């Protein structure tokens, strides 16, 4: 279990910029300062046991902006943060700090061409793409639209800000908010509703076939409470990301495992271990501090809360967990 005492420093390091990091100059309605916590509390009878206090504060800071009149695009953009890799088309080790996905660093895609309510507009930025597995971020203002065509990839995303709903073809609704992991399987049809502006970090697996069985392909939402210690299993000897973590205690919960795509949450206590042949993976840091070192060229990256990392198939190197760590992950086989 990750202690709040050890992770507070890591969270605090990024907290000052959170209140403005994801707020575009296009002013839109924001949830109240208590909505993030209330949302999580509605998912569990005992939220205090599963949602760290500092994470509630983090969510509240994202919700603190108030509504205002519509304003033109920002007059001055923040300095563009760079992902640490060879390029945005990198097929190797790629690391991006939290600031890489700051709103001012995103590219506008303009209004969505088709919608049935609101005036949804998109902004995005890609992190990496190896031709099959790619990752990035997406921001969208309020609005809704039908998605009648089968989705061409399996998409997994972690919600940083906002609230929305994804509907299945039979009308089943899946609501999600800050701290949730959402999975849209390849072939899914239904609809999107962005109820408050959404900012997400995502990974997609462009695998060949539709892997879901059954007449209706459904969205899956896993809430932050599902990442709590009682939902995890000790997987030190059969780790889903690294094979075997040896004497270092690790635990995980793989809550989606269909075809070539796996999605879950991973935690580890402090310690170091070697990775002989890691799986192709994307992960987003929630808590703690760890270092990833690539044995091929000695590249080492410090990963803290808010960072996003992509590692190629067959990656080898070392993992050094400095503080108890928690991260959500996607594996593309």
KOLLOSE-512798 format. One record per residue (C-alpha): x, y, z; residue number from 1. Coordinates in steps of 0.001 Angstrom, whole numbers, always signed. Layout:
BEGIN
X,Y,Z,NUM
...
***
This chain:
BEGIN
+0,+0,+0,1
+1259,+3474,-864,2
+1388,+5690,+2217,3
+156,+9263,+2000,4
+3206,+10471,+3929,5
+5620,+9204,+1297,6
+3611,+10384,-1684,7
+2596,+13840,-531,8
+5887,+15376,-1642,9
+5563,+13940,-5135,10
+1986,+15143,-5503,11
+2811,+18540,-4016,12
+5564,+19044,-6571,13
+3020,+19273,-9384,14
+75,+20718,-7452,15
+788,+24469,-8035,16
+160,+24190,-11761,17
-2822,+21875,-11655,18
-5477,+24540,-11177,19
-4601,+26130,-14511,20
-2804,+23382,-16388,21
-5917,+22109,-18122,22
-8123,+25192,-18383,23
-8338,+26630,-21912,24
-9025,+30257,-22535,25
-12272,+29144,-24071,26
-14237,+29533,-20845,27
-16683,+26729,-20079,28
-18610,+25570,-17052,29
-16559,+23843,-14378,30
-17680,+21524,-11594,31
-17727,+22891,-8042,32
-14720,+22538,-5782,33
-16338,+19549,-4073,34
-17566,+17708,-7148,35
-14446,+15598,-7583,36
-14591,+14277,-4040,37
-18383,+13839,-4131,38
-18094,+11871,-7360,39
-15590,+9452,-5850,40
-17572,+9163,-2627,41
-20627,+8123,-4628,42
-18685,+5107,-5860,43
-17938,+3682,-2406,44
-19599,+3497,+976,45
-16237,+4094,+2674,46
-14337,+6434,+347,47
-11900,+7452,+3045,48
-10437,+3958,+3016,49
-9785,+3864,-704,50
-9207,+7455,-1886,51
-6106,+9196,-501,52
-6785,+12660,+890,53
-4167,+14211,-1344,54
-5888,+12751,-4399,55
-9179,+14395,-3417,56
-7304,+17694,-3079,57
-5788,+17062,-6502,58
-9236,+16553,-8024,59
-10593,+19620,-6272,60
-7745,+21720,-7656,61
-8693,+20624,-11163,62
-12271,+21713,-10528,63
-11511,+25103,-9035,64
-11828,+27224,-12199,65
-15110,+29136,-12430,66
-17334,+29670,-15440,67
-16982,+32857,-17443,68
-17800,+34433,-20789,69
-16517,+32954,-24018,70
-13037,+34241,-24800,71
-10840,+33875,-27872,72
-7813,+31610,-28046,73
-4989,+32279,-25558,74
-2900,+35346,-26268,75
+332,+33728,-25144,76
+1139,+30044,-24909,77
+3210,+28472,-22179,78
+6619,+27090,-23116,79
+6212,+23794,-24921,80
+7332,+20842,-22824,81
+9144,+18151,-24763,82
+8669,+14424,-24492,83
+12003,+12765,-23870,84
+12392,+10480,-26869,85
+13890,+10545,-30329,86
+10685,+11962,-31866,87
+6905,+11913,-31637,88
+7091,+8838,-33873,89
+9425,+7089,-31459,90
+9401,+3301,-31420,91
+11540,+3182,-28282,92
+11552,+4433,-24703,93
+9418,+7601,-24475,94
+8802,+9690,-21344,95
+6652,+12815,-20978,96
+6329,+14987,-17867,97
+2952,+16223,-16717,98
+3548,+19621,-18368,99
+3805,+18013,-21823,100
+2,+17792,-21861,101
-625,+21357,-20613,102
-3518,+22850,-22581,103
-1327,+25551,-24138,104
+805,+22795,-25678,105
-2128,+21132,-27455,106
-3125,+21643,-31092,107
-6674,+22730,-31854,108
-8664,+20475,-34162,109
-11573,+22905,-34254,110
-15280,+22224,-33717,111
-16496,+18687,-34236,112
-18297,+18481,-37606,113
-21305,+16568,-36251,114
-22991,+16911,-32859,115
-26531,+16928,-31494,116
-26000,+19232,-28508,117
-23426,+21757,-27325,118
-20488,+23016,-29380,119
-17755,+20448,-28760,120
-14244,+21421,-29842,121
-11164,+19188,-29785,122
-7524,+19767,-28841,123
-4865,+17047,-28854,124
-1190,+16161,-28757,125
+497,+12883,-29644,126
+3198,+11359,-27493,127
+4438,+8349,-29491,128
+3433,+5982,-32295,129
+5084,+2743,-33426,130
+2499,+2005,-36111,131
+282,-154,-33891,132
+575,+1214,-30379,133
+301,+4968,-29899,134
-432,+7432,-27129,135
-1265,+11053,-26493,136
-3786,+13396,-24897,137
-7193,+14813,-25843,138
-9242,+17733,-24572,139
-12865,+18398,-25544,140
-15453,+20991,-24514,141
-19103,+20165,-23797,142
-21284,+18475,-26354,143
-22627,+15153,-27553,144
-22628,+13090,-30729,145
-23522,+9685,-32080,146
-20765,+7176,-32969,147
-22495,+4833,-35418,148
-19356,+3484,-37075,149
-17391,+694,-35417,150
-14300,+1975,-33596,151
-11165,+1040,-35517,152
-8874,+516,-32492,153
-9076,-415,-28831,154
-8647,+2770,-26814,155
-7767,+3058,-23137,156
-7744,+6385,-21350,157
-7174,+7816,-17894,158
-9385,+10737,-16897,159
-7477,+13770,-15652,160
-10373,+16219,-15690,161
-14052,+16407,-16522,162
-17109,+14169,-16664,163
-18663,+12283,-19539,164
-20717,+9347,-20713,165
-20152,+6672,-23318,166
-23211,+4802,-24544,167
-23384,+1338,-26082,168
-25481,+498,-29132,169
-28378,-730,-26949,170
-28501,+2506,-24952,171
-26555,+1294,-21895,172
-24739,+4287,-20372,173
-21288,+4324,-18791,174
-20469,+7458,-16769,175
-16924,+8432,-15825,176
-14980,+11205,-14148,177
-11570,+12187,-12741,178
-9396,+9244,-11729,179
-11276,+6656,-13820,180
-9855,+4318,-16461,181
-12080,+3831,-19516,182
-11775,+1126,-22172,183
-13454,+1401,-25575,184
-12965,-1923,-27400,185
-12424,-2107,-31131,186
-15747,-2320,-32965,187
-17720,-345,-30377,188
-20649,+1775,-31578,189
-22830,+4111,-29525,190
-22462,+7733,-28503,191
-20300,+10285,-26677,192
-21471,+12934,-24236,193
-18987,+15411,-22745,194
-20856,+16813,-19742,195
-18026,+18987,-18420,196
-14802,+19626,-20381,197
-12746,+16442,-20574,198
-8987,+16072,-20499,199
-7638,+12551,-20809,200
-4358,+10791,-21516,201
-4813,+7834,-23820,202
-3235,+4815,-25460,203
-4628,+2876,-28420,204
-3853,-573,-29757,205
-4536,-845,-33504,206
-4788,-4644,-33459,207
-6144,-6469,-36475,208
-9370,-8137,-35328,209
-12392,-7313,-33205,210
-11731,-9417,-30119,211
-14901,-8883,-28110,212
-17532,-11623,-28233,213
-21280,-11123,-28128,214
-23686,-9063,-30198,215
-22975,-5815,-28312,216
-19477,-4452,-27685,217
-19472,-2584,-24408,218
-17384,+159,-22866,219
-15751,-677,-19529,220
-15135,+1867,-16757,221
-12882,+1100,-13783,222
-13080,+3635,-10967,223
-10315,+4910,-8721,224
-11706,+2862,-5836,225
-10881,-250,-7895,226
-7191,+640,-7525,227
-7271,+284,-3714,228
-5027,-2308,-1986,229
-7861,-4744,-1276,230
-8471,-5010,-5039,231
-4853,-5956,-5797,232
-3068,-9320,-5787,233
+585,-10021,-5039,234
+2112,-10650,-8470,235
+5809,-10330,-7592,236
+6591,-13754,-9099,237
+4380,-13285,-12168,238
+4347,-9561,-12798,239
+2161,-8459,-15754,240
+4685,-5787,-16798,241
+8114,-7030,-15797,242
+7860,-10801,-15409,243
+9419,-11164,-11974,244
+10245,-8413,-9492,245
+12258,-10742,-7256,246
+12386,-9653,-3637,247
+10627,-6363,-4394,248
+6964,-6571,-3380,249
+4641,-5686,-6246,250
+891,-6086,-6626,251
-1524,-5519,-9479,252
-5024,-5908,-10796,253
-5504,-6623,-14499,254
-9133,-5646,-14963,255
-9246,-6008,-18755,256
-7560,-8842,-20662,257
-9036,-9386,-24110,258
-7012,-10508,-27118,259
-3816,-8446,-27475,260
-4818,-5744,-24949,261
-4392,-5752,-21182,262
-5290,-2932,-18810,263
-4740,-2647,-15080,264
-3152,-977,-12097,265
+304,-1780,-10673,266
+1925,-943,-7347,267
+5348,-1575,-5875,268
+7233,-1043,-2652,269
+10739,+503,-2818,270
+13446,-1669,-4320,271
+15316,-2490,-7535,272
+15030,-5291,-10046,273
+16225,-6140,-13530,274
+13930,-6643,-16522,275
+15173,-9118,-19148,276
+12383,-8718,-21706,277
+9542,-6371,-20852,278
+6221,-6206,-22649,279
+5211,-3298,-24869,280
+3475,-965,-22457,281
+2059,+2474,-21689,282
+1711,+3682,-18141,283
+596,+6808,-16317,284
+2019,+7499,-12861,285
-469,+8141,-10049,286
+1756,+8081,-6966,287
+5377,+7671,-5945,288
+8764,+7938,-7626,289
+10634,+5410,-9744,290
+13464,+5307,-12274,291
+13418,+3358,-15540,292
+16830,+2643,-17076,293
+17270,+1255,-20592,294
+20208,-1157,-20721,295
+20743,-649,-24475,296
+21991,+2940,-24146,297
+21927,+3714,-20413,298
+19042,+6173,-20724,299
+17376,+6682,-17342,300
+14184,+8592,-16583,301
+12772,+9701,-13256,302
+9026,+9018,-13217,303
+6736,+10837,-10764,304
+2998,+11389,-10365,305
+1529,+12774,-13591,306
+4226,+11389,-15926,307
+3414,+9164,-18910,308
+5787,+6536,-20312,309
+5838,+4176,-23284,310
+8204,+1201,-23468,311
+8763,-984,-26551,312
+8298,-4756,-26753,313
+11355,-6654,-25546,314
+12650,-3695,-23582,315
+15369,-4608,-21089,316
+16887,-2637,-18248,317
+16341,-1782,-14621,318
+13499,-514,-12466,319
+14374,+1370,-9288,320
+11377,+2195,-7105,321
+12382,+5033,-4773,322
+8996,+5638,-3117,323
+5955,+3335,-3002,324
+4509,+3664,-6480,325
+1123,+3265,-8144,326
+450,+3502,-11881,327
-2207,+2499,-14379,328
-1043,+606,-17447,329
-1928,-761,-20862,330
-113,-3629,-22558,331
-271,-4160,-26338,332
+817,-7668,-27325,333
***
